[in-house]
Amino acid sequence: MKFVVREWAELISDPISMGEQDQRIFEHADLPAVIDKLSVTLRLKIRSHSTDWATILHKGTGHPVRTPGLWLAAHKSTLCPQFTGNWQNCVALDINEGLLLNRWYHLAYTLSDPEKRLDFYLDGEWVGFNSIKNVKTQKVVFNDAPLHIGRAFTHIGFNGEISNVRYFNWRLSAEEVKEDFFNEFQKKPIVYGSKIAIVHVSTGKYLSTKGIKYDLGRDDQQFMVICNDREIDLKNDVWTITRAKGTRVILGDPVSLDTIVVLEHQATGLNLHSHDTSHEKFTPISKHQQVTLCGIGNTDDKWRIQRFNHDSGHLMNGDIISLFHVNTNKPLYSHTILLGDGSQEVSCHGDGSETNNKWRIELIG
């Protein structure tokens, strides 16, 4: 009787740049022990399409042995996961959709001889499978050769970046693939309806309010937004991510980066708001653009959310972001300047590149 301890290893963590002649080689003995199942997940960004077949990964001794194998087709970078069977050297699955350039993708390859199937996932979604027809006689052939990332044998490698390459000695379920896509080992996704806190990175203080009002006229008094303390106040520091009017999303959908959202303050039900500086509507000390809580519900409540390195994908717990006020294209900003009550002044200011424009997302629930 055989018992298999589930093991996985992250072979590449942070993004590395690869050219067509670059490769990383991992010896069989350094990988989790595989008997009859395996999975590989990774993140990939292609800079240019190759004029020939390009290797992403290939475990084997040469062209006839390829379990697991993953290639990009020439010119359009469609994905082609493969394995070796005892009846055929190359058993392939063609994924029709090509990868766009300069965009990060999450890829997942799962293979099982007992289940007689290869499954492939793109950004957490199941996009194809190949099943063995003659289950009594046909088998997946595994091997004890090195794993190549990038260039392998006669095939060139890809031109792009790769990260978070994980090798598992079991067949991941669809749910486990989704968790890996959302980086469940470290992070959780932010979805529409998530309750979050927003922390100013430089000072460690939470975006908040104390109920003090800007006096913008008899019929227009809005609450001042400040950074309050380094310890979270679950009453005043919690916000809900909601959709902006005109966007086609539903509650529970992941929040894409570089998208427009509305941030509702949980305690007051008012929206994070800003406006231009006409009629001397400035912050008290720095004379920057004001940030307030407002219940009018107009276009001045819209904010564009971006990861600070301008990456694509979805918003995750712990991400460092910048928030741009849509109507004025000014980013949310704070600094060490304190107001009379000891709270930290918040405004919209700068071009988004300053350290004081960095904010961290914390998932509350």
Summary of the structure (lengths in Angstrom):
residues: 365
radius of gyration: 25.2
end to end distance: 44.3
largest distance: 83.4
contacts: 1156
relative contact order: 0.14
helix: 5%
strand: 46%
